[in-house]
Amino acid sequence: MNEKKFKRDMSPEEFRKYGYRMVDWIADYLNNLETFRVIPSINPGDIKNKLPQNPPVNSQPMEDIIDDIDRVIMPGMTHWNHPDFMAYFNSTSSSPGILAEFLSSALNVNGMLWRTGPASAELERVTLDWLKKMIGIPDPFWGIIYDTASVSTLHAIAAAREQIPDLQLRQKGMTGRTIPPLKLYCTAHTHSSITKAAITLGIGIDGVRMVPVDSDFRMIPSELQQRITMDRTIGSLPFCVVATIGTTSTTSIDPLQEIGEICSRENIWLHVDAAYGGTAAIIPEMKYILEGVELADSIVVNPHKWMFTPIDISAFYTKKPDVLKNAFSLVAEYLKTNEDKEAENLMDYGVQLGRRFRSLKLWFVIRYFGVEGITIILREHIRLAKLFSQWIDAYPKFERMAEVNFSVVCFRFHPPDISEEKQLNELNEKLLNNINDSGKLFISHTKINDKFILRVSIAGLRTEEKHVKDAWIMIRKEAEKLLSK
């Protein structure tokens, strides 16, 4: 090896130099977000084709690497931090959250055991208790941080499966023997991760029972009870119900109290997916959305969806951590430590052994904004969504398609002289594409009862009333252009 070309790492001076430059770049980027298109104007493969096919043999200057951010990476960026990003539940990064990520990378902690990261383990406990109090989740719930709600839900359903008496699923598995078909209940409006978890855990798509919804797209408790009773009659084994606070398409709110009472009577695990909507319970007048949560066995809330925390961080709470631990704990000899009897080793409560220091982000964000600051911002987002929905309701060529429970508005363009659904769907799909192709605004769509519906999600830290007003003006103008053609 040529020692002159060999680099073990940056010197402190070099790190400071490029660290300052990177911070300056990020600060300028956040300050100038509105100068960028929200969605890039590129085709699949355009970024890949700018990059060499083989890795560099020799060290390359950091100047070139940083320069390539602007040359190669930025032309292919969809800007989730942009105030005109109104497509999905918005993972907006705040500056304190970004700094926490920076520090987490520097510390490079693997918090699998208490011993491998005492501060990581204990800060996770404190910040999750803070969040629990902010939202209004009662004390019996114990929390742990996973990466995304999909993984949190997977662990909830795995714990629900573990709780089934006498089946010995941990030891004997689900194959090579006869066990009754397991049944999991949700609605067609729950997140796709529920069905993916069922596939992963061996329950299968056929094991997922879709419960009908009412006119506001909420689970109907009587229909849930009917399906549980029917499944027991034919020899199936109901074991888990997933209720949602803020469904992905329409942000509907399932009746948690009634569903919880059914699950308590039937001894079925109730998991609450509040990944998006749960954060709203920080607002005092929104506490009602979690009425009945004390009847649940687990709940997930994602600070990266609507609390300005960089992706990814998912807060999972359960009243039965012992069941969760029974489902996953497996301690190899090299992982045993002297503190095991008195310390909490978070690796015991999930699939992952490696665990990032994610609680740093929560600590920075909650301390920087404070509960009051977070409340003010969330409340403003809801106000802006209500304002947008008023504009929709007042304009005769548009119609609102769902209640505005949080900060998402579902609507469609519906000129009075067009009644054929196929034509309306095509019209709204063209409208969506024209808006997004402009690069000035990014919105999304869903389909409900075969109707193509547009969605505006107002959850960006930097989104103000002027952005929402400009979005409405643009949507209206593009719609009128289509109609004139």
C-alpha positions as CSV (number, residue, x, y, z in Angstrom):
1,M,0.0,0.0,0.0
2,N,1.2,3.5,-0.9
3,E,1.3,5.2,2.5
4,K,1.3,8.6,1.0
5,K,-2.1,8.0,-0.5
6,F,-3.6,6.1,2.4
7,K,-6.1,8.1,4.5
8,R,-7.2,6.7,7.8
9,D,-9.7,9.5,8.4
10,M,-10.0,13.3,8.2
11,S,-7.8,15.4,10.5
12,P,-9.6,17.6,13.0
13,E,-8.8,20.6,10.9
14,E,-10.1,19.0,7.7
15,F,-13.2,17.9,9.4
16,R,-13.9,21.4,10.8
17,K,-13.3,22.9,7.3
18,Y,-15.8,20.6,5.5
19,G,-18.1,20.4,8.5
20,Y,-18.5,24.2,8.4
21,R,-19.0,24.1,4.7
22,M,-21.7,21.4,5.0
23,V,-23.5,23.3,7.7
24,D,-23.4,26.4,5.5
25,W,-24.7,24.4,2.6
26,I,-27.7,23.0,4.7
27,A,-28.5,26.4,6.1
28,D,-28.5,28.0,2.6
29,Y,-30.6,25.1,1.3
30,L,-33.3,25.5,4.0
31,N,-33.3,29.2,3.5
32,N,-33.7,29.0,-0.3
33,L,-36.1,26.1,-0.5
34,E,-38.7,28.0,-2.5
35,T,-36.3,28.6,-5.3
36,F,-36.4,24.8,-6.1
37,R,-39.0,22.9,-8.0
38,V,-40.8,20.7,-5.5
39,I,-40.5,17.7,-7.8
40,P,-37.5,17.4,-10.2
41,S,-38.0,17.4,-13.9
42,I,-36.1,14.2,-14.8
43,N,-36.7,10.7,-16.1
44,P,-35.8,7.4,-14.4
45,G,-32.1,6.7,-14.9
46,D,-31.0,10.3,-15.3
47,I,-29.2,10.4,-12.0
48,K,-27.6,7.0,-12.3
49,N,-26.3,7.9,-15.8
50,K,-24.4,10.8,-14.3
51,L,-22.4,8.5,-12.0
52,P,-19.5,6.2,-12.9
53,Q,-20.2,2.5,-13.1
54,N,-17.2,1.6,-10.9
55,P,-16.1,2.9,-7.5
56,P,-13.0,5.1,-7.3
57,V,-9.7,3.3,-6.8
58,N,-8.0,6.3,-5.2
59,S,-9.2,8.9,-2.7
60,Q,-11.1,11.8,-4.2
61,P,-11.0,15.4,-2.8
62,M,-13.8,16.4,-0.5
63,E,-14.3,19.5,-2.6
64,D,-15.3,17.3,-5.5
65,I,-17.6,15.2,-3.4
66,I,-19.4,18.3,-2.0
67,D,-19.6,19.9,-5.4
68,D,-21.3,16.8,-6.8
69,I,-24.2,17.3,-4.3
70,D,-25.2,20.3,-6.5
71,R,-24.2,18.7,-9.8
72,V,-25.6,15.2,-9.4
73,I,-27.8,14.9,-6.3
74,M,-29.9,18.1,-6.3
75,P,-31.3,17.7,-9.8
76,G,-32.9,14.5,-8.6
77,M,-34.3,15.6,-5.4
78,T,-38.0,15.8,-4.4
79,H,-38.0,18.4,-1.7
80,W,-40.0,17.1,1.3
81,N,-39.0,20.2,3.3
82,H,-40.5,22.5,0.7
83,P,-43.5,24.6,1.9
84,D,-45.4,23.6,-1.3
85,F,-44.9,19.9,-0.7
86,M,-48.5,18.9,0.1
87,A,-48.6,15.3,-1.1
88,Y,-48.1,12.9,1.8
89,F,-47.8,13.1,5.5
90,N,-44.9,15.4,5.5
91,S,-41.6,14.4,7.0
92,T,-40.3,17.9,7.5
93,S,-36.9,18.3,9.0
94,S,-36.4,21.0,11.6
95,S,-33.0,22.4,12.3
96,P,-32.7,21.0,15.8
97,G,-33.6,17.6,14.4
98,I,-31.0,17.8,11.7
99,L,-28.3,18.8,14.3
100,A,-29.4,15.8,16.4
101,E,-28.9,13.5,13.4
102,F,-25.5,15.0,12.9
103,L,-24.5,14.2,16.6
104,S,-26.0,10.7,16.4
105,S,-23.8,9.9,13.4
106,A,-20.8,11.2,15.2
107,L,-21.4,9.2,18.4
108,N,-22.3,6.1,16.3
109,V,-23.9,4.4,19.2
110,N,-25.5,0.9,18.8
111,G,-28.0,0.9,21.7
112,M,-28.7,-2.9,21.6
113,L,-27.7,-3.3,25.2
114,W,-27.8,-0.9,28.2
115,R,-24.0,-1.4,28.4
116,T,-23.4,-0.5,24.8
117,G,-25.2,2.8,25.2
118,P,-26.4,3.7,28.7
119,A,-27.3,7.3,27.6
120,S,-29.1,6.0,24.5
121,A,-31.2,3.5,26.5
122,E,-32.1,6.0,29.3
123,L,-32.8,9.0,27.1
124,E,-35.1,6.8,25.0
125,R,-37.1,6.0,28.2
126,V,-37.3,9.7,29.2
127,T,-38.2,11.1,25.8
128,L,-40.9,8.5,25.2
129,D,-42.4,9.3,28.6
130,W,-42.4,12.9,27.7
131,L,-44.2,12.2,24.4
132,K,-46.6,9.9,26.2
133,K,-47.6,12.7,28.5
134,M,-47.8,15.2,25.7
135,I,-50.2,13.0,23.7
136,G,-52.2,11.7,26.7
137,I,-51.4,8.0,26.6
138,P,-51.9,6.6,30.1
139,D,-49.2,5.4,32.4
140,P,-49.5,1.6,32.0
141,F,-48.1,1.9,28.5
142,W,-44.4,1.3,28.0
143,G,-42.5,2.7,25.0
144,I,-39.8,1.8,22.6
145,I,-38.5,3.5,19.4
146,Y,-38.5,1.7,16.1
147,D,-37.8,3.1,12.6
148,T,-41.2,3.4,10.9
149,A,-44.8,2.7,11.7
150,S,-44.7,-0.3,9.4
151,V,-42.1,-2.0,11.7
152,S,-44.0,-0.8,14.8
153,T,-47.2,-2.5,13.5
154,L,-45.3,-5.6,12.6
155,H,-44.1,-5.9,16.3
156,A,-47.7,-5.2,17.5
157,I,-49.1,-8.0,15.4
158,A,-46.3,-10.3,16.4
159,A,-47.0,-9.6,20.1
160,A,-50.7,-10.2,19.5
161,R,-49.8,-13.6,17.9
162,E,-47.5,-14.4,20.8
163,Q,-50.4,-13.8,23.3
164,I,-52.5,-16.6,21.8
165,P,-52.7,-19.2,24.6
166,D,-51.5,-22.8,24.1
167,L,-50.3,-22.4,20.5
168,Q,-46.6,-22.1,21.4
169,L,-45.9,-20.2,18.2
170,R,-42.5,-19.0,19.3
171,Q,-41.3,-22.5,19.8
172,K,-43.2,-24.5,17.3
173,G,-43.9,-22.0,14.5
174,M,-46.9,-22.1,12.2
175,T,-45.9,-24.8,9.8
176,G,-45.7,-28.6,9.9
177,R,-48.7,-28.9,12.3
178,T,-52.4,-28.1,12.4
179,I,-53.4,-24.8,13.9
180,P,-56.7,-22.9,13.5
181,P,-56.7,-20.1,10.9
182,L,-55.7,-16.8,12.6
183,K,-57.8,-13.7,11.8
184,L,-56.7,-10.1,12.0
185,Y,-59.3,-7.3,11.6
186,C,-59.0,-3.9,10.0
187,T,-60.7,-1.8,7.3
188,A,-59.9,-1.2,3.7
189,H,-58.7,2.2,4.7
190,T,-56.0,1.0,7.1
191,H,-52.3,1.2,6.0
192,S,-51.0,-1.4,3.7
193,S,-48.3,-2.3,6.3
194,I,-51.0,-4.2,8.2
195,T,-51.4,-6.7,5.4
196,K,-47.7,-6.8,4.8
197,A,-47.2,-7.7,8.4
198,A,-49.8,-10.5,8.0
199,I,-47.8,-11.8,5.1
200,T,-44.5,-11.6,6.9
201,L,-45.8,-13.3,10.1
202,G,-47.4,-16.2,8.3
203,I,-51.0,-15.1,8.8
204,G,-51.5,-14.5,5.1
205,I,-53.7,-12.2,3.1
206,D,-56.6,-14.5,3.6
207,G,-56.2,-14.0,7.4
208,V,-56.9,-10.3,7.1
209,R,-60.6,-9.5,7.5
210,M,-61.8,-6.2,6.1
211,V,-64.5,-4.7,8.3
212,P,-67.0,-2.4,6.6
213,V,-66.9,1.4,7.2
214,D,-69.6,4.1,7.6
215,S,-70.1,7.1,5.4
216,D,-67.1,8.8,7.1
217,F,-64.9,5.8,6.4
218,R,-64.8,4.7,10.1
219,M,-64.9,1.1,11.2
220,I,-68.4,0.0,12.1
221,P,-68.1,-1.8,15.6
222,S,-71.2,-3.9,15.1
223,E,-69.8,-5.3,11.8
224,L,-66.5,-6.1,13.6
225,Q,-68.4,-8.0,16.3
226,Q,-70.4,-9.9,13.7
227,R,-67.2,-11.0,11.9
228,I,-65.5,-12.1,15.1
229,T,-68.5,-14.1,16.1
230,M,-68.8,-15.7,12.6
231,D,-65.1,-16.6,12.5
232,R,-65.2,-18.3,15.9
233,T,-68.2,-20.3,14.8
234,I,-66.3,-21.7,11.8
235,G,-63.3,-22.6,13.8
236,S,-61.0,-19.6,13.1
237,L,-59.1,-17.8,15.8
238,P,-59.5,-14.0,16.0
239,F,-56.4,-12.6,17.6
240,C,-55.9,-8.9,16.6
241,V,-57.8,-5.8,15.6
242,V,-56.1,-2.7,14.1
243,A,-57.9,0.6,14.6
244,T,-56.7,3.8,12.9
245,I,-56.5,7.4,14.1
246,G,-56.0,9.2,10.9
247,T,-56.3,6.8,8.0
248,T,-53.8,7.3,5.1
249,S,-56.4,8.2,2.4
250,T,-58.9,10.3,4.3
251,T,-57.6,10.6,7.9
252,S,-60.8,9.1,9.3
253,I,-60.9,8.2,13.0
254,D,-62.1,4.8,14.0
255,P,-64.4,4.7,17.1
256,L,-61.7,3.5,19.5
257,Q,-63.9,3.2,22.6
258,E,-66.4,0.9,21.0
259,I,-63.8,-1.2,19.3
260,G,-61.8,-1.4,22.5
261,E,-64.8,-2.7,24.4
262,I,-65.3,-5.5,21.9
263,C,-61.6,-6.4,22.0
264,S,-61.7,-6.5,25.8
265,R,-64.8,-8.8,25.8
266,E,-63.3,-11.1,23.2
267,N,-59.8,-11.1,24.6
268,I,-58.3,-9.8,21.3
269,W,-55.3,-7.6,21.1
270,L,-56.1,-4.1,20.0
271,H,-53.4,-2.1,18.1
272,V,-54.0,1.5,17.4
273,D,-52.3,3.0,14.3
274,A,-52.0,6.7,15.2
275,A,-48.8,7.1,13.2
276,Y,-50.1,10.4,11.6
277,G,-53.1,11.5,13.7
278,G,-51.8,10.7,17.1
279,T,-49.5,13.8,17.2
280,A,-52.6,16.0,17.0
281,A,-53.6,14.9,20.5
282,I,-50.8,17.2,21.8
283,I,-53.4,20.0,21.1
284,P,-55.7,20.2,24.2
285,E,-58.9,20.5,22.1
286,M,-57.9,17.4,20.1
287,K,-57.5,15.0,23.0
288,Y,-60.8,13.4,22.1
289,I,-59.3,11.5,19.2
290,L,-57.7,9.1,21.7
291,E,-60.7,8.5,23.9
292,G,-60.7,4.8,24.6
293,V,-56.9,4.3,24.1
294,E,-56.7,2.9,27.6
295,L,-58.5,-0.2,26.2
296,A,-55.8,-0.7,23.6
297,D,-52.8,-3.1,24.0
298,S,-50.5,-1.1,21.8
299,I,-50.3,2.2,19.9
300,V,-47.9,3.8,17.4
301,V,-47.2,7.5,16.9
302,N,-44.6,8.8,14.4
303,P,-42.9,12.1,15.2
304,H,-41.4,12.1,11.7
305,K,-44.9,12.4,10.2
306,W,-46.1,15.5,11.9
307,M,-43.7,16.7,14.5
308,F,-40.8,18.1,12.5
309,T,-38.4,15.2,13.4
310,P,-36.2,13.9,10.5
311,I,-37.2,10.5,9.2
312,D,-37.1,7.9,10.7
313,I,-38.5,7.6,14.2
314,S,-41.5,5.7,15.3
315,A,-42.8,5.7,18.9
316,F,-44.4,2.4,19.9
317,Y,-46.2,1.9,23.2
318,T,-47.7,-1.2,24.7
319,K,-49.3,-2.2,28.0
320,K,-47.7,-5.7,27.6
321,P,-44.0,-5.3,27.1
322,D,-43.5,-8.8,28.7
323,V,-45.5,-10.3,25.8
324,L,-43.4,-8.3,23.3
325,K,-40.3,-9.5,25.0
326,N,-41.4,-13.1,25.0
327,A,-42.0,-12.9,21.2
328,F,-38.5,-11.6,20.4
329,S,-35.9,-12.0,23.2
330,L,-33.0,-14.2,22.3
331,V,-29.8,-13.5,24.1
332,A,-26.6,-15.0,22.7
333,E,-23.7,-15.6,25.2
334,Y,-21.6,-12.7,23.8
335,L,-24.5,-10.3,24.6
336,K,-24.8,-11.1,28.3
337,T,-23.7,-8.4,30.7
338,N,-23.4,-7.9,34.4
339,E,-26.3,-5.4,34.3
340,D,-28.9,-7.6,32.7
341,K,-30.9,-8.2,35.9
342,E,-31.3,-4.5,36.6
343,A,-31.0,-2.8,33.2
344,E,-33.3,-2.7,30.3
345,N,-31.8,-4.1,27.1
346,L,-33.9,-2.8,24.2
347,M,-32.7,-5.4,21.8
348,D,-35.0,-7.8,23.7
349,Y,-38.1,-6.1,22.3
350,G,-37.8,-6.5,18.6
351,V,-36.3,-8.0,15.5
352,Q,-33.3,-5.6,15.3
353,L,-30.1,-6.1,17.2
354,G,-28.6,-2.8,16.0
355,R,-30.4,0.3,17.3
356,R,-29.6,3.9,16.3
357,F,-29.6,6.7,18.8
358,R,-32.9,8.0,17.5
359,S,-34.1,9.5,20.9
360,L,-31.6,12.3,20.4
361,K,-33.8,13.7,17.7
362,L,-36.9,13.6,19.9
363,W,-34.9,15.2,22.8
364,F,-33.7,18.1,20.6
365,V,-37.0,18.8,18.9
366,I,-39.2,18.7,22.1
367,R,-36.7,20.9,24.0
368,Y,-36.2,23.4,21.2
369,F,-39.9,24.0,20.4
370,G,-41.4,23.1,23.7
371,V,-44.9,21.6,24.1
372,E,-46.4,25.1,23.6
373,G,-44.5,25.7,20.3
374,I,-45.4,22.3,18.9
375,T,-49.0,22.9,19.8
376,I,-49.1,26.3,18.1
377,I,-47.7,24.9,14.8
378,L,-50.0,21.8,14.7
379,R,-53.0,24.0,15.5
380,E,-52.1,26.3,12.6
381,H,-51.9,23.4,10.2
382,I,-55.4,22.3,11.1
383,R,-56.6,25.9,10.7
384,L,-55.1,26.1,7.3
385,A,-56.7,22.8,6.2
386,K,-60.1,24.0,7.4
387,L,-59.6,27.2,5.5
388,F,-58.7,25.3,2.3
389,S,-61.8,23.1,2.8
390,Q,-64.0,26.2,3.0
391,W,-62.6,27.4,-0.3
392,I,-63.5,24.0,-1.8
393,D,-67.0,24.1,-0.4
394,A,-67.6,27.6,-1.7
395,Y,-66.5,26.9,-5.2
396,P,-69.3,25.2,-7.3
397,K,-66.9,23.2,-9.6
398,F,-65.2,21.4,-6.7
399,E,-66.5,19.0,-4.1
400,R,-65.0,17.8,-0.8
401,M,-64.9,14.1,-0.5
402,A,-64.2,13.5,3.2
403,E,-64.3,15.2,6.6
404,V,-61.3,17.3,7.5
405,N,-60.3,15.7,10.8
406,F,-56.7,16.9,10.8
407,S,-54.7,18.7,8.2
408,V,-55.5,16.7,5.0
409,V,-58.3,17.8,2.6
410,C,-59.7,15.3,0.2
411,F,-61.6,16.8,-2.8
412,R,-62.1,16.6,-6.5
413,F,-62.8,18.7,-9.5
414,H,-66.5,18.2,-10.4
415,P,-68.0,20.6,-13.0
416,P,-71.8,20.6,-12.7
417,D,-72.3,19.4,-16.3
418,I,-70.1,16.3,-15.9
419,S,-71.7,13.3,-14.0
420,E,-70.1,10.3,-15.6
421,E,-67.6,8.8,-13.1
422,K,-65.1,7.6,-15.7
423,Q,-64.9,11.1,-17.2
424,L,-64.5,12.7,-13.8
425,N,-61.7,10.3,-12.8
426,E,-59.8,11.1,-16.1
427,L,-60.3,14.8,-15.5
428,N,-59.0,14.7,-12.0
429,E,-56.0,12.5,-12.9
430,K,-55.1,15.0,-15.7
431,L,-55.4,17.8,-13.2
432,L,-53.1,16.0,-10.7
433,N,-50.5,15.4,-13.4
434,N,-50.6,18.9,-14.7
435,I,-50.1,20.4,-11.2
436,N,-47.3,18.0,-10.2
437,D,-45.5,18.3,-13.6
438,S,-45.3,22.1,-13.1
439,G,-42.9,21.5,-10.2
440,K,-44.5,24.4,-8.3
441,L,-46.8,22.2,-6.1
442,F,-46.8,18.5,-5.2
443,I,-50.1,16.9,-4.2
444,S,-51.2,13.3,-4.1
445,H,-54.3,11.3,-4.8
446,T,-56.3,8.3,-3.6
447,K,-59.2,6.2,-4.8
448,I,-62.4,5.8,-2.7
449,N,-65.3,3.8,-4.0
450,D,-63.6,3.9,-7.4
451,K,-63.5,7.7,-7.4
452,F,-60.2,9.4,-8.2
453,I,-59.7,11.9,-5.3
454,L,-57.1,14.7,-4.8
455,R,-55.4,15.1,-1.5
456,V,-53.7,18.2,0.0
457,S,-51.7,17.6,3.1
458,I,-50.7,20.7,5.1
459,A,-48.1,19.5,7.6
460,G,-44.9,21.3,6.6
461,L,-43.0,23.2,9.2
462,R,-42.4,26.0,6.7
463,T,-45.9,26.0,5.1
464,E,-47.8,29.2,5.7
465,E,-51.2,30.6,4.7
466,K,-49.7,32.3,1.6
467,H,-48.5,28.9,0.4
468,V,-51.9,27.3,0.9
469,K,-53.6,30.2,-0.8
470,D,-51.2,30.0,-3.8
471,A,-51.9,26.2,-4.0
472,W,-55.6,26.8,-4.2
473,I,-55.2,29.5,-6.9
474,M,-53.0,27.2,-8.9
475,I,-55.4,24.2,-8.6
476,R,-58.3,26.3,-9.6
477,K,-56.5,27.8,-12.6
478,E,-55.3,24.4,-13.9
479,A,-58.8,23.0,-13.5
480,E,-60.3,25.8,-15.5
481,K,-57.7,25.3,-18.2
482,L,-58.6,21.7,-18.5
483,L,-62.3,22.5,-18.7
484,S,-61.7,25.1,-21.4
485,K,-60.1,22.4,-23.6
